[in-house]
């Protein structure tokens, strides 16, 4: 069974609702990005990718969620190790498997770092959204724009789909499928599990928008408490070596757990308990009379 990203559906519904109430406004950038701490980044050697991805681009008014998937506490602090905190945001210590989300950010560039591990640095780029102020006669189709005969494609997080095999056990290698809506797509993919990076591939290029990847062998069973986390970062439309277009730095994430995990077990228990309670109250026997 494939686990499809629930986040993609949520983002798609949000975009649909926004267009229904404000059809004249078109967002060029994702309003939310996710950044993870690289495994083992609490010691030097992860540079320049101690944050994954190290650079993200969002729209003005958006935010960035910093997820600590490493095995040590980290901070996300706006500023630089040389000049210190800028005061735009400071997560304080973020414990393992916890996260911090920045406040809404204005247009600009925001370098950030980890105050505990100053070799960990990154950059958040916040760009203004474009708006149609000239009525319906001058509306543009933002699904594609003609640039000198070349079609420039745009993208949202909902257009990045991630499929992961469920129920993986220790020693298994897990297949991960990526589908991005468009042609000549470029992306990075990172998968972590049990505090380890089990897949880290950069500069992937796909003519059709589809790609298949396989992790290294798991060191432990995947579980509700220890899932496989995957993050895909879009790096633009275009041929390798050419100038890239599109919302570079756009991300989407997915998670794989056992096919019959704790949540499913709880649902089954509640269902059985409900049947017993209804039977007792109505005095109806579920056993056939002989």
N, C-alpha and C positions, 0 to 999 in steps of 0.2 A: 504494500500500500504506500502511496506517496503522500507526504504531508505538504499541503499547499500553504502558502503564507497567508495567515489571517490578516496580517497587517495590510496586505495589498487590497483586500476587500474593504477594509475600513477607510483607507485613503481614497479609494475609488468612490465610495459613498459620500465622503466629505467633499470631494471635488464636484460631484453631481449636485449636491445640495447648494454649494457655493454658486455654481453656474445658474441654478434655478432662481436664486434671489438676487444675483448681481451679474447678469449676462454680459455687461459691458466691460467687466474686469477680467483679465487673463493673467494668471501667475506664470512667470517664466521659470521659477525655481521652486524646489520643494521647500515647504515651510518648516520641515523638521528633518534633522539628520541624526544618525546614531554613530557614535565613536566608541570603540572598545580599547581597553589597555592590552597591548600585546603580551602574550604569555612570556614570563620571565623578564619583563621590562623593569623590574625592581633592581636589576643589576645592569651595568653598562654593556653595550653590544647590540642593542636593538635599533640604534640610530640608523637611518632617520625615521624609521617606521615604528616608534614606540607606542604611538597612538594609531589606531587602524579605523579609517584612513587618517593620515596626518593632516590632510587639507580637505575641508568640505566647503561647499557653497550652498547657501540658502537664501530665501527671499527676505526682504526687510520685514521685521515683525515676527520672524520665525525664531526657532530655538534649536539647541543642540542637546541631545541626551548623551551623557558620558556613562558607559556601562563598565563596571570593573569586573572583567572576566579573568583577571590574573589571580594569583594566589597570595598577593600582598596588598595592603591598603595604599591608595593613591589619592592625589587631589587633581582637580582641573581648575587652574587659576589663570584668569586673564592677565597678560603681562609677559615679561621675559625674565629668564634667570639673571640677566645682567641688571635690568632696571627695576625688577621686582614687580609686585602686583599692580595692575592698573586700576583696580576697583570696579571693573565692569561686572565680573562675577568671580566667586570663589566658592568651590564646593566644600571646603574643609576636607577632612579625611572621609573617603568613600570606601566602606568595607567591601570585602570580597562578595561578589554576586549582588551588590547593591548598585544604585545608579543615582545620577544627579542631572537635573535638567536646568539649563541656563534660563534667565528671564528672556523676554522678547528683546531681540537685538535690532538696533538701528543700522542703516547702511554704513558699511565701512569694513576694514580688515582688523581682525582681532587675533594677535598671536597669543598663545597660552602655553602653560607648562605645568609640570607636577612639582610642587614645592618640596616634596620629600625626595624626589628623584629628578634633579634639575636637568639631566640629559634628555628627559622626555619633553619634547616640544611639538607644537602643532599650530595650525592656522585655521581660523574660521573666516570665510569671506561672505559678507552679507551685501546683496545687491538689490537695488530698487526694483519693484514690480513695474510692468508696463500696463498702461490703461488706455482704453479707447475713448477719447473725449470728443469724437467727431461724428457720432451717430452711426446708424446702421449702414449708411452708404459707404463708409470707409472701413467697415469691420474687416479684420484679417482672419484667415483660417490659421490658427496657431498649431494645428497638427502638422503643417508643413509650410515653408515659405520658399519662394523662388528666388534664388540668389544667383543671378547671371546664368540661368539655365540649369543650376545645380539645386536640387531639392534639399533643404536643410530640415531635418527631422527634430522634433522636440519629444520630451519624455517626462513621465511622472513616476513616482515610486510604484504606482499601481501597474506600470508596464514592465516591472521586473519581477518575474515569477521564479520561485526556487522550489524544487522538488527533492525530498530526501527520503531514503529508505528508512522505515521505522523498524523498531525491534532489534537493533544491532547488539551483539554480544561482544565480550572481550575477545580480541583476536580477529574480529571481522573488519573488512574494509568496506566503507560505506559509499555508495554511488550518490552523487549530487548532480542534478540537472538544472541548468539555468536557461531561461527563455526571456529575452529582452525584445520588446516590440520595436523592430526596425531592422535595417540592413547595415553591414559593416560596423558592428558594435564592438566596443573595446571596454573591458572591465577587469577588475581584480576580484578575487574570491579568497576568503579566509574562513576556515572552520576550526573551532576549538572544542575540546572535550576533556574533562577530568584535569583541567589546568594545563593542558598541552595543546599546542598547535598541530592539528592533524592534516591540515591542508592550507597552503599559502602559495597562490599562483597569481602573479601580476602580468599585466600586458597581454591578456587573452584577447584574441580577435576572432570574430565570427561573421562570415558573410551573411548568413541567414538569421542571425540573432539567437541561435541555439548553441549550447555548449554542454559537454558532459565531463565530470571530474570524479576522481576517486580518492578518498582519504587514505592515510596510512592506517595500519591496524590499530584498533582501539586497545587501550591498556586496561579498560574496565567496561562492564555492561553499561549501556545507555539507560538512564532511569529518569523518573520525574525530578529527582534531586540532582541528577548529573546528566543533563541532556546534551545533545550535540547542537552547538550554536554556529550558525552560518551567517556571514555578512558579505553581500555583493556590492561593490562600489563601481558605478558607471564612470568610465573614463572618456566618453565621447564617441560620436559618430565619425568615421573616416578610416582611410587606409593607414596602416602603420607607417610612421614617418611623416605623414601629412598633418596639417593643422586640424585639430579636432573641434567639432561643434556639439552643441547640446549642453545640458546641465551637468557639467563635469563635477564629480564628487557626490552625486545623488546616490543614496544607499537604500537597500532593503535588507531585511533579516528574516531568518526562519529558524525553527527549532525542531529537532526530532527526539521523540521519547518512545518507550515501549508501546506496542500496539494496544495492549490492555494495561494501562497504567493505573495509578492510584485514583485519579478522578473517575475513570470508568468503573472501578471497583466500588467507589462511594456511591455512584449513581445506581449501581445494581443493588447495593445494600438498602438504599433509601426506597427503591422500587419494591423490594421484597417486604420491607417493613410496612409500606403503605398497603400492600395487598393483605397482609396479616391483620392490620388495623381495621380495614374496611370489612373484611370477612367476620371479624369478631363483633363489630358493631351491628352488622346486618344479620348476624347469625346464619349466614349462608355458608354451607359447606362446599369446598372446592372438590371434594371427593365424590364420585358418583355413587349413588345408592345401589346396592345389589338386590 
